[in-house]
């Protein structure tokens, strides 16, 4: 699954892990995150994230 990186703090959202702190279960694709989801490290919005080239 595609990973996405926060351009503000460098946090990488990994769908295989999800966001346990934010209540997002493992296996949740980035595009399926709620519209109001924010970076768990710095609070940036989804718009601040870009795909990680693997």
N, C-alpha and C positions, 0 to 999 in steps of 0.2 A: 504494500500500500504506500501511496505517496506521502512523504513527510513534508511539513511546512515549517519555515523558520521565521521567527519574529525579527523584523528589521530594527527594532528598538533595542532589544536586550540580547538577542541571539538564542533565545529558547527555541527548541525544536519540538514541534508537536508530532508525536509518533502515534499513528492510529492503532498500532498493536498494543500500545500501553494505555491510550486514552488520557484522561485528566482526572485521576482519582480524587484529587482535592476539590475539583470543580464539579464532581458528580458525573463525569463523562465516562461511560464504561469502555473497556478495551474493545477494539474492533470498530470504533466509530470513525468513519472517514471525516476528513476535515470539512468537506462540503456539507456533511450532515450535522455539523455542530450547530447549536442554536444561534440565531442571529445576534443575540446579546452576549455570546461567549467572549471572554477576554483572556489575554495571556495571563497564566497563573503567576508569572514572575513579576511583570511590570504593569499589567493592566491594559496593554495596548489592544485595540480592536482587531477583528479578523482581517481588516483591510491592510494592516501592517505586516501581514504574513505573506511569504512567497514560497513557491515550491522549491524543494531542495533537489539539486541535481545529484543523482547517484552514479 
